[in-house]
Amino acid sequence: MSWSTFFTAVSRVVRSFYFLTGVSFMVWMCIFDANDLFKQYDMYEKWRELQTEREYYLTSIETVKKERAELLSSPELLEKFARERYIMKRPGEDVFILVPQVEE
């Protein structure tokens, strides 16, 4: 098979209606379509980011559930939690909040 017959066979395939239609379709889908490759990649990255956030929130929910179960089981722990987190106090008590000094 010589080079000239090879090039005529290839040029015949390239000029084929089906080949040109297929190439046109691929170009349209990859570049001009509303869901082109760039948007698909951006959506995939966003999905991965949302999956990691989901993992974080699921672990946070488990932590909060454990803390809630501990707090509801003991009135002493509930009082300690309220005093530390929400700076609650008993009547007649004074609360002092110590703030660390920021060095400049």
PyMOL CGO cylinders between C-alpha atoms (Angstrom):
from pymol import cmd
from pymol.cgo import CYLINDER

trace = [
    CYLINDER, 0.00, 0.00, 0.00, 1.56, 3.25, -1.06, 0.3, 1, 1, 1, 1, 1, 1,
    CYLINDER, 1.56, 3.25, -1.06, 1.28, 6.59, 0.62, 0.3, 1, 1, 1, 1, 1, 1,
    CYLINDER, 1.28, 6.59, 0.62, -0.98, 8.06, -2.03, 0.3, 1, 1, 1, 1, 1, 1,
    CYLINDER, -0.98, 8.06, -2.03, -3.59, 5.32, -1.63, 0.3, 1, 1, 1, 1, 1, 1,
    CYLINDER, -3.59, 5.32, -1.63, -3.37, 5.69, 2.14, 0.3, 1, 1, 1, 1, 1, 1,
    CYLINDER, -3.37, 5.69, 2.14, -3.96, 9.46, 1.95, 0.3, 1, 1, 1, 1, 1, 1,
    CYLINDER, -3.96, 9.46, 1.95, -6.87, 9.06, -0.44, 0.3, 1, 1, 1, 1, 1, 1,
    CYLINDER, -6.87, 9.06, -0.44, -8.48, 6.52, 1.88, 0.3, 1, 1, 1, 1, 1, 1,
    CYLINDER, -8.48, 6.52, 1.88, -7.94, 8.78, 4.89, 0.3, 1, 1, 1, 1, 1, 1,
    CYLINDER, -7.94, 8.78, 4.89, -9.19, 11.87, 3.06, 0.3, 1, 1, 1, 1, 1, 1,
    CYLINDER, -9.19, 11.87, 3.06, -12.29, 9.95, 1.96, 0.3, 1, 1, 1, 1, 1, 1,
    CYLINDER, -12.29, 9.95, 1.96, -13.00, 9.03, 5.60, 0.3, 1, 1, 1, 1, 1, 1,
    CYLINDER, -13.00, 9.03, 5.60, -12.33, 12.57, 6.80, 0.3, 1, 1, 1, 1, 1, 1,
    CYLINDER, -12.33, 12.57, 6.80, -14.67, 14.04, 4.19, 0.3, 1, 1, 1, 1, 1, 1,
    CYLINDER, -14.67, 14.04, 4.19, -17.38, 11.55, 5.10, 0.3, 1, 1, 1, 1, 1, 1,
    CYLINDER, -17.38, 11.55, 5.10, -20.68, 12.98, 6.31, 0.3, 1, 1, 1, 1, 1, 1,
    CYLINDER, -20.68, 12.98, 6.31, -20.69, 10.76, 9.40, 0.3, 1, 1, 1, 1, 1, 1,
    CYLINDER, -20.69, 10.76, 9.40, -17.13, 11.65, 10.39, 0.3, 1, 1, 1, 1, 1, 1,
    CYLINDER, -17.13, 11.65, 10.39, -17.77, 15.38, 10.02, 0.3, 1, 1, 1, 1, 1, 1,
    CYLINDER, -17.77, 15.38, 10.02, -21.05, 15.08, 11.92, 0.3, 1, 1, 1, 1, 1, 1,
    CYLINDER, -21.05, 15.08, 11.92, -19.35, 13.13, 14.72, 0.3, 1, 1, 1, 1, 1, 1,
    CYLINDER, -19.35, 13.13, 14.72, -16.48, 15.61, 15.02, 0.3, 1, 1, 1, 1, 1, 1,
    CYLINDER, -16.48, 15.61, 15.02, -18.92, 18.53, 14.97, 0.3, 1, 1, 1, 1, 1, 1,
    CYLINDER, -18.92, 18.53, 14.97, -20.99, 16.87, 17.71, 0.3, 1, 1, 1, 1, 1, 1,
    CYLINDER, -20.99, 16.87, 17.71, -17.91, 16.24, 19.87, 0.3, 1, 1, 1, 1, 1, 1,
    CYLINDER, -17.91, 16.24, 19.87, -16.72, 19.85, 19.48, 0.3, 1, 1, 1, 1, 1, 1,
    CYLINDER, -16.72, 19.85, 19.48, -20.19, 21.14, 20.32, 0.3, 1, 1, 1, 1, 1, 1,
    CYLINDER, -20.19, 21.14, 20.32, -20.49, 18.94, 23.42, 0.3, 1, 1, 1, 1, 1, 1,
    CYLINDER, -20.49, 18.94, 23.42, -16.98, 19.68, 24.71, 0.3, 1, 1, 1, 1, 1, 1,
    CYLINDER, -16.98, 19.68, 24.71, -16.89, 23.43, 24.15, 0.3, 1, 1, 1, 1, 1, 1,
    CYLINDER, -16.89, 23.43, 24.15, -20.20, 25.10, 23.29, 0.3, 1, 1, 1, 1, 1, 1,
    CYLINDER, -20.20, 25.10, 23.29, -22.78, 23.10, 25.24, 0.3, 1, 1, 1, 1, 1, 1,
    CYLINDER, -22.78, 23.10, 25.24, -24.28, 24.36, 28.51, 0.3, 1, 1, 1, 1, 1, 1,
    CYLINDER, -24.28, 24.36, 28.51, -22.74, 21.35, 30.30, 0.3, 1, 1, 1, 1, 1, 1,
    CYLINDER, -22.74, 21.35, 30.30, -19.31, 21.45, 28.67, 0.3, 1, 1, 1, 1, 1, 1,
    CYLINDER, -19.31, 21.45, 28.67, -16.18, 19.86, 30.09, 0.3, 1, 1, 1, 1, 1, 1,
    CYLINDER, -16.18, 19.86, 30.09, -15.20, 22.91, 32.12, 0.3, 1, 1, 1, 1, 1, 1,
    CYLINDER, -15.20, 22.91, 32.12, -18.55, 23.07, 33.89, 0.3, 1, 1, 1, 1, 1, 1,
    CYLINDER, -18.55, 23.07, 33.89, -18.48, 19.33, 34.48, 0.3, 1, 1, 1, 1, 1, 1,
    CYLINDER, -18.48, 19.33, 34.48, -15.07, 19.67, 36.14, 0.3, 1, 1, 1, 1, 1, 1,
    CYLINDER, -15.07, 19.67, 36.14, -16.25, 22.62, 38.27, 0.3, 1, 1, 1, 1, 1, 1,
    CYLINDER, -16.25, 22.62, 38.27, -19.33, 20.67, 39.36, 0.3, 1, 1, 1, 1, 1, 1,
    CYLINDER, -19.33, 20.67, 39.36, -17.16, 17.66, 40.24, 0.3, 1, 1, 1, 1, 1, 1,
    CYLINDER, -17.16, 17.66, 40.24, -14.87, 19.85, 42.37, 0.3, 1, 1, 1, 1, 1, 1,
    CYLINDER, -14.87, 19.85, 42.37, -17.87, 21.39, 44.12, 0.3, 1, 1, 1, 1, 1, 1,
    CYLINDER, -17.87, 21.39, 44.12, -19.28, 17.91, 44.77, 0.3, 1, 1, 1, 1, 1, 1,
    CYLINDER, -19.28, 17.91, 44.77, -15.99, 16.83, 46.34, 0.3, 1, 1, 1, 1, 1, 1,
    CYLINDER, -15.99, 16.83, 46.34, -15.96, 19.94, 48.53, 0.3, 1, 1, 1, 1, 1, 1,
    CYLINDER, -15.96, 19.94, 48.53, -19.53, 19.27, 49.64, 0.3, 1, 1, 1, 1, 1, 1,
    CYLINDER, -19.53, 19.27, 49.64, -18.64, 15.66, 50.46, 0.3, 1, 1, 1, 1, 1, 1,
    CYLINDER, -18.64, 15.66, 50.46, -15.82, 16.79, 52.78, 0.3, 1, 1, 1, 1, 1, 1,
    CYLINDER, -15.82, 16.79, 52.78, -18.17, 19.31, 54.43, 0.3, 1, 1, 1, 1, 1, 1,
    CYLINDER, -18.17, 19.31, 54.43, -20.71, 16.54, 54.88, 0.3, 1, 1, 1, 1, 1, 1,
    CYLINDER, -20.71, 16.54, 54.88, -18.11, 14.39, 56.65, 0.3, 1, 1, 1, 1, 1, 1,
    CYLINDER, -18.11, 14.39, 56.65, -17.24, 17.30, 58.94, 0.3, 1, 1, 1, 1, 1, 1,
    CYLINDER, -17.24, 17.30, 58.94, -20.87, 17.99, 59.83, 0.3, 1, 1, 1, 1, 1, 1,
    CYLINDER, -20.87, 17.99, 59.83, -21.63, 14.33, 60.47, 0.3, 1, 1, 1, 1, 1, 1,
    CYLINDER, -21.63, 14.33, 60.47, -18.74, 14.10, 62.95, 0.3, 1, 1, 1, 1, 1, 1,
    CYLINDER, -18.74, 14.10, 62.95, -19.88, 17.37, 64.54, 0.3, 1, 1, 1, 1, 1, 1,
    CYLINDER, -19.88, 17.37, 64.54, -23.38, 16.00, 64.97, 0.3, 1, 1, 1, 1, 1, 1,
    CYLINDER, -23.38, 16.00, 64.97, -22.03, 12.89, 66.69, 0.3, 1, 1, 1, 1, 1, 1,
    CYLINDER, -22.03, 12.89, 66.69, -19.95, 15.04, 69.05, 0.3, 1, 1, 1, 1, 1, 1,
    CYLINDER, -19.95, 15.04, 69.05, -22.93, 17.23, 69.92, 0.3, 1, 1, 1, 1, 1, 1,
    CYLINDER, -22.93, 17.23, 69.92, -25.12, 14.19, 70.54, 0.3, 1, 1, 1, 1, 1, 1,
    CYLINDER, -25.12, 14.19, 70.54, -22.55, 12.76, 72.97, 0.3, 1, 1, 1, 1, 1, 1,
    CYLINDER, -22.55, 12.76, 72.97, -22.22, 16.09, 74.81, 0.3, 1, 1, 1, 1, 1, 1,
    CYLINDER, -22.22, 16.09, 74.81, -26.00, 16.43, 75.00, 0.3, 1, 1, 1, 1, 1, 1,
    CYLINDER, -26.00, 16.43, 75.00, -26.37, 12.94, 76.44, 0.3, 1, 1, 1, 1, 1, 1,
    CYLINDER, -26.37, 12.94, 76.44, -23.72, 13.71, 79.07, 0.3, 1, 1, 1, 1, 1, 1,
    CYLINDER, -23.72, 13.71, 79.07, -25.30, 17.04, 79.99, 0.3, 1, 1, 1, 1, 1, 1,
    CYLINDER, -25.30, 17.04, 79.99, -28.79, 15.64, 80.35, 0.3, 1, 1, 1, 1, 1, 1,
    CYLINDER, -28.79, 15.64, 80.35, -27.54, 12.79, 82.52, 0.3, 1, 1, 1, 1, 1, 1,
    CYLINDER, -27.54, 12.79, 82.52, -26.04, 14.93, 85.28, 0.3, 1, 1, 1, 1, 1, 1,
    CYLINDER, -26.04, 14.93, 85.28, -27.28, 18.25, 86.76, 0.3, 1, 1, 1, 1, 1, 1,
    CYLINDER, -27.28, 18.25, 86.76, -23.75, 19.08, 87.95, 0.3, 1, 1, 1, 1, 1, 1,
    CYLINDER, -23.75, 19.08, 87.95, -22.37, 18.83, 84.42, 0.3, 1, 1, 1, 1, 1, 1,
    CYLINDER, -22.37, 18.83, 84.42, -25.27, 20.90, 83.12, 0.3, 1, 1, 1, 1, 1, 1,
    CYLINDER, -25.27, 20.90, 83.12, -24.51, 23.65, 85.64, 0.3, 1, 1, 1, 1, 1, 1,
    CYLINDER, -24.51, 23.65, 85.64, -20.78, 23.54, 84.81, 0.3, 1, 1, 1, 1, 1, 1,
    CYLINDER, -20.78, 23.54, 84.81, -21.55, 23.76, 81.09, 0.3, 1, 1, 1, 1, 1, 1,
    CYLINDER, -21.55, 23.76, 81.09, -23.88, 26.73, 81.57, 0.3, 1, 1, 1, 1, 1, 1,
    CYLINDER, -23.88, 26.73, 81.57, -21.35, 28.56, 83.74, 0.3, 1, 1, 1, 1, 1, 1,
    CYLINDER, -21.35, 28.56, 83.74, -18.44, 28.00, 81.35, 0.3, 1, 1, 1, 1, 1, 1,
    CYLINDER, -18.44, 28.00, 81.35, -20.14, 28.45, 78.01, 0.3, 1, 1, 1, 1, 1, 1,
    CYLINDER, -20.14, 28.45, 78.01, -22.83, 31.01, 78.67, 0.3, 1, 1, 1, 1, 1, 1,
    CYLINDER, -22.83, 31.01, 78.67, -21.26, 32.78, 81.66, 0.3, 1, 1, 1, 1, 1, 1,
    CYLINDER, -21.26, 32.78, 81.66, -24.31, 32.15, 83.81, 0.3, 1, 1, 1, 1, 1, 1,
    CYLINDER, -24.31, 32.15, 83.81, -24.15, 32.80, 87.54, 0.3, 1, 1, 1, 1, 1, 1,
    CYLINDER, -24.15, 32.80, 87.54, -26.10, 32.25, 90.70, 0.3, 1, 1, 1, 1, 1, 1,
    CYLINDER, -26.10, 32.25, 90.70, -27.81, 35.20, 92.36, 0.3, 1, 1, 1, 1, 1, 1,
    CYLINDER, -27.81, 35.20, 92.36, -25.33, 37.17, 94.43, 0.3, 1, 1, 1, 1, 1, 1,
    CYLINDER, -25.33, 37.17, 94.43, -22.25, 35.84, 92.61, 0.3, 1, 1, 1, 1, 1, 1,
    CYLINDER, -22.25, 35.84, 92.61, -19.77, 37.93, 90.66, 0.3, 1, 1, 1, 1, 1, 1,
    CYLINDER, -19.77, 37.93, 90.66, -18.29, 36.57, 87.45, 0.3, 1, 1, 1, 1, 1, 1,
    CYLINDER, -18.29, 36.57, 87.45, -14.81, 37.59, 86.36, 0.3, 1, 1, 1, 1, 1, 1,
    CYLINDER, -14.81, 37.59, 86.36, -13.76, 36.92, 82.78, 0.3, 1, 1, 1, 1, 1, 1,
    CYLINDER, -13.76, 36.92, 82.78, -10.02, 36.73, 82.22, 0.3, 1, 1, 1, 1, 1, 1,
    CYLINDER, -10.02, 36.73, 82.22, -8.97, 37.69, 78.72, 0.3, 1, 1, 1, 1, 1, 1,
    CYLINDER, -8.97, 37.69, 78.72, -5.39, 36.91, 77.67, 0.3, 1, 1, 1, 1, 1, 1,
    CYLINDER, -5.39, 36.91, 77.67, -3.32, 39.98, 76.86, 0.3, 1, 1, 1, 1, 1, 1,
    CYLINDER, -3.32, 39.98, 76.86, -2.37, 40.30, 73.20, 0.3, 1, 1, 1, 1, 1, 1,
    CYLINDER, -2.37, 40.30, 73.20, 1.28, 41.21, 72.66, 0.3, 1, 1, 1, 1, 1, 1,
    CYLINDER, 1.28, 41.21, 72.66, 1.95, 43.54, 69.77, 0.3, 1, 1, 1, 1, 1, 1,
]
cmd.load_cgo(trace, "trace")
